[in-house]
């Protein structure tokens, strides 16, 4: 195969990827939502053996009917999400998206985020992040036509290690980095995500706000219908939402102010 043919093939591949990431899900925007916040891929941590799914398992995506997600192999949890974001910290200054680190430094950064892990966990995490396959289907408009895209890959599809010195290098998926990380077309920045810890409801509401223009006004009845699954009473949902979502978003400076009325709420950011 000549160099010219190889170059043409590379340009064609780049064009396909550019068209994929520019799929318009929101009017006047060519950005993707941060699915670490908008999906339930990373489950809350739980004791016991991790579930294993040899076949594709559906993942709920919050308030984004145009996106479908599935995964197979090992279930990921919130500790894995923190580990993934630490990988992003290692890789974000490199054009090749390779997170290169030693195990001691990785575990130190995990501890900074309130996660005390060990080398056994690190090695199992690398296996999961390298082996668990994701499949994302996106429906939207591109080039004036309705389009349906499907992307399938692991979060870190390539992995290398020098085990005697605990040196690791993981190449991150460019597309999944953007879906589950931070760059010029993600809604949720890394520092804000880490500040929210494992508060999944606050993360999801934050991502929802970033897809809208400030301010966002809604009735409490509408908020209960949209966000209150599992809360039979609007009164109980309202109290929990104030404490679990609005309070941490205000404390982190993600939300600037909240105006609450008897039947409605306004959020400014």
C-alpha positions as CSV (number, residue, x, y, z in Angstrom):
1,X,0.0,0.0,0.0
2,X,1.5,3.4,-1.1
3,X,2.0,6.3,1.3
4,X,-0.5,8.3,-0.7
5,X,-3.3,5.7,-0.2
6,X,-2.5,5.5,3.5
7,X,-2.8,9.3,3.8
8,X,-6.1,9.3,1.9
9,X,-7.5,6.6,4.2
10,X,-6.3,8.5,7.3
11,X,-8.0,11.7,6.1
12,X,-11.2,9.8,5.3
13,X,-11.2,8.3,8.8
14,X,-10.6,11.8,10.4
15,X,-13.6,13.2,8.3
16,X,-15.8,10.4,9.6
17,X,-14.9,11.1,13.2
18,X,-15.3,14.9,12.7
19,X,-18.8,14.3,11.4
20,X,-19.6,12.1,14.3
21,X,-18.6,14.6,17.0
22,X,-20.4,17.4,15.2
23,X,-23.7,15.7,15.4
24,X,-26.2,18.4,16.6
25,X,-28.3,17.3,19.5
26,X,-29.2,20.9,20.6
27,X,-30.2,23.8,18.5
28,X,-27.2,26.0,17.6
29,X,-24.8,23.7,19.3
30,X,-22.5,20.9,18.1
31,X,-21.6,19.6,21.6
32,X,-22.2,16.4,23.4
33,X,-23.5,16.0,27.0
34,X,-21.2,14.6,29.6
35,X,-22.5,11.0,30.0
36,X,-20.6,10.5,33.2
37,X,-23.2,12.8,34.7
38,X,-26.2,12.1,32.5
39,X,-26.1,8.3,32.6
40,X,-26.1,5.5,35.2
41,X,-23.1,3.7,33.7
42,X,-21.1,4.1,36.9
43,X,-23.2,2.6,39.7
44,X,-23.0,3.6,43.3
45,X,-20.4,1.5,45.1
46,X,-21.6,-1.7,46.8
47,X,-20.2,-4.6,48.8
48,X,-19.9,-8.0,47.2
49,X,-18.9,-9.4,43.9
50,X,-19.3,-7.2,40.9
51,X,-22.0,-8.2,38.4
52,X,-20.7,-9.6,35.1
53,X,-22.7,-9.1,31.9
54,X,-21.5,-11.3,28.9
55,X,-24.3,-9.8,26.8
56,X,-25.1,-6.1,26.1
57,X,-26.8,-4.5,29.1
58,X,-28.9,-1.3,28.7
59,X,-27.8,1.8,30.6
60,X,-30.4,4.5,31.6
61,X,-29.6,8.0,30.2
62,X,-31.2,10.9,32.0
63,X,-33.5,13.1,29.9
64,X,-31.8,12.3,26.6
65,X,-34.1,10.1,24.6
66,X,-31.8,10.6,21.5
67,X,-29.0,8.7,23.2
68,X,-29.0,5.0,23.9
69,X,-26.2,3.3,25.8
70,X,-25.2,-0.3,26.5
71,X,-22.2,-2.0,28.0
72,X,-21.0,-5.6,28.4
73,X,-18.5,-7.5,30.6
74,X,-17.8,-5.9,34.1
75,X,-20.1,-3.4,35.9
76,X,-18.4,-0.1,36.6
77,X,-19.0,1.9,39.8
78,X,-18.3,5.4,41.2
79,X,-14.8,4.5,42.3
80,X,-14.1,3.5,38.7
81,X,-15.4,6.9,37.6
82,X,-13.0,8.7,39.9
83,X,-10.2,6.5,38.6
84,X,-11.2,7.4,35.0
85,X,-11.1,11.1,35.8
86,X,-7.7,10.7,37.4
87,X,-6.6,9.1,34.1
88,X,-7.9,12.2,32.3
89,X,-5.8,14.4,34.6
90,X,-2.7,12.4,33.6
91,X,-3.5,12.5,29.9
92,X,-5.1,16.0,29.4
93,X,-1.8,17.7,28.4
94,X,-0.9,15.0,25.8
95,X,-2.1,15.1,22.3
96,X,-2.0,11.3,22.0
97,X,-4.4,10.9,25.0
98,X,-2.0,8.5,26.8
99,X,-2.2,8.5,30.6
100,X,1.3,7.5,31.7
101,X,1.9,7.2,35.5
102,X,3.3,5.1,38.3
103,X,1.0,3.3,40.6
104,X,2.0,5.3,43.7
105,X,1.2,8.6,42.1
106,X,-2.2,7.3,40.8
107,X,-3.2,6.1,44.2
108,X,-2.1,9.4,45.8
109,X,-4.4,11.3,43.5
110,X,-7.2,8.9,44.3
111,X,-6.8,9.6,48.0
112,X,-7.0,13.4,47.2
113,X,-10.6,12.7,45.9
114,X,-11.5,10.8,49.1
115,X,-10.9,7.3,47.6
116,X,-8.4,5.2,49.5
117,X,-7.4,2.4,47.1
118,X,-4.5,-0.1,46.9
119,X,-2.5,-1.8,44.1
120,X,-4.8,-4.7,43.9
121,X,-7.7,-2.3,43.1
122,X,-5.6,-0.4,40.6
123,X,-4.8,-3.5,38.6
124,X,-8.4,-4.6,38.6
125,X,-9.5,-1.1,37.6
126,X,-7.1,-1.2,34.7
127,X,-8.7,-4.5,33.6
128,X,-12.2,-3.1,33.8
129,X,-11.5,0.2,32.1
130,X,-9.6,-1.6,29.3
131,X,-12.0,-4.5,29.0
132,X,-15.5,-3.2,29.5
133,X,-17.1,-2.4,26.1
134,X,-19.5,0.6,25.7
135,X,-21.9,1.0,22.8
136,X,-23.5,4.5,22.3
137,X,-26.2,5.2,19.8
138,X,-27.0,8.8,18.9
139,X,-29.8,10.1,16.8
140,X,-29.7,13.7,15.6
141,X,-29.2,15.9,12.5
142,X,-26.0,16.3,10.5
143,X,-25.6,17.9,7.2
144,X,-29.3,18.7,7.1
145,X,-30.4,15.1,7.4
146,X,-31.5,12.8,10.2
147,X,-28.6,10.6,11.2
148,X,-28.1,7.6,13.5
149,X,-24.6,7.0,14.8
150,X,-23.3,4.0,16.8
151,X,-19.9,4.1,18.5
152,X,-18.4,1.1,20.3
153,X,-15.1,0.9,22.2
154,X,-13.6,0.6,25.7
155,X,-12.8,3.7,27.7
156,X,-9.1,2.9,27.5
157,X,-8.8,0.4,24.6
158,X,-5.0,0.1,24.8
159,X,-2.9,-0.7,27.9
160,X,0.8,-1.2,28.6
161,X,2.6,-1.8,31.9
162,X,6.1,-2.3,33.3
163,X,5.1,-4.4,36.4
164,X,8.4,-4.5,38.2
165,X,8.3,-0.7,38.7
166,X,4.5,-0.3,38.7
167,X,4.6,1.9,35.5
168,X,1.4,2.1,33.5
169,X,0.3,3.7,30.2
170,X,-3.3,3.7,29.0
171,X,-4.4,5.2,25.7
172,X,-7.9,6.7,26.2
173,X,-10.6,6.6,23.6
174,X,-10.9,10.0,21.9
175,X,-14.7,9.8,21.5
176,X,-15.4,8.3,24.9
177,X,-13.0,10.9,26.5
178,X,-15.4,13.6,25.2
179,X,-18.5,11.7,26.3
180,X,-17.2,10.9,29.7
181,X,-14.6,13.5,30.4
182,X,-13.9,17.1,29.6
183,X,-12.8,19.0,26.5
184,X,-14.1,21.8,24.2
185,X,-17.4,20.0,23.6
186,X,-18.3,18.6,27.0
187,X,-20.8,20.3,29.3
188,X,-19.3,19.4,32.7
189,X,-15.7,20.4,33.6
190,X,-13.4,18.1,35.5
191,X,-12.9,20.2,38.6
192,X,-16.7,20.7,39.1
193,X,-17.3,16.9,38.6
194,X,-14.7,16.0,41.2
195,X,-16.0,18.5,43.6
196,X,-19.4,16.8,43.6
197,X,-17.9,13.5,44.6
198,X,-20.4,10.7,44.2
199,X,-23.6,12.8,44.2
200,X,-25.1,11.4,41.0
201,X,-28.3,13.5,41.3
202,X,-26.4,16.7,41.5
203,X,-24.2,15.7,38.6
204,X,-27.2,14.9,36.4
205,X,-28.9,18.2,37.3
206,X,-25.7,20.1,36.6
207,X,-25.4,18.6,33.2
208,X,-29.1,19.3,32.5
209,X,-28.5,23.0,33.4
210,X,-25.5,23.2,31.1
211,X,-27.6,22.2,28.2
212,X,-30.0,25.2,28.8
213,X,-29.7,28.9,29.0
214,X,-29.6,30.6,32.4
215,X,-31.9,31.1,34.2
216,X,-33.9,27.9,34.4
217,X,-37.4,28.2,35.8
218,X,-39.8,25.4,36.5
219,X,-42.8,24.5,38.7
220,X,-42.1,22.2,41.6
221,X,-44.8,19.9,40.1
222,X,-42.8,19.8,36.9
223,X,-39.5,19.2,38.8
224,X,-41.1,16.3,40.7
225,X,-42.3,14.8,37.4
226,X,-38.9,15.2,35.8
227,X,-36.5,14.4,38.6
228,X,-38.5,12.8,41.4
229,X,-38.6,9.2,40.4
230,X,-38.8,7.2,43.6
231,X,-40.4,10.1,45.6
232,X,-44.1,9.5,46.0
233,X,-44.7,12.9,47.6
234,X,-43.7,16.2,46.1
235,X,-43.0,17.6,49.5
236,X,-40.4,15.0,50.3
237,X,-38.8,15.3,46.9
238,X,-38.6,19.1,47.3
239,X,-36.7,18.8,50.6
240,X,-34.3,16.1,49.3
241,X,-33.7,18.1,46.1
242,X,-32.8,21.2,48.1
243,X,-30.3,19.3,50.3
244,X,-28.8,16.8,47.8
245,X,-28.7,18.9,44.7
246,X,-29.1,22.7,45.2
247,X,-27.0,23.0,48.3
248,X,-23.8,21.3,46.9
249,X,-24.2,23.1,43.6
250,X,-24.3,26.4,45.4
251,X,-21.5,25.5,47.7
252,X,-19.2,24.6,44.8
253,X,-20.1,27.8,42.9
254,X,-21.6,25.9,40.0
255,X,-25.0,27.5,40.6
256,X,-24.9,31.2,41.4
257,X,-28.3,31.7,43.0
258,X,-31.6,30.0,43.5
259,X,-35.0,31.7,43.8
260,X,-37.7,29.5,45.4
261,X,-41.4,30.4,45.4
262,X,-44.3,28.4,46.8
263,X,-45.0,26.6,43.5
264,X,-41.9,27.3,41.4
265,X,-38.1,27.5,41.4
266,X,-35.5,29.5,39.4
267,X,-31.9,28.5,39.1
268,X,-29.2,30.9,37.9
269,X,-25.6,29.9,36.9
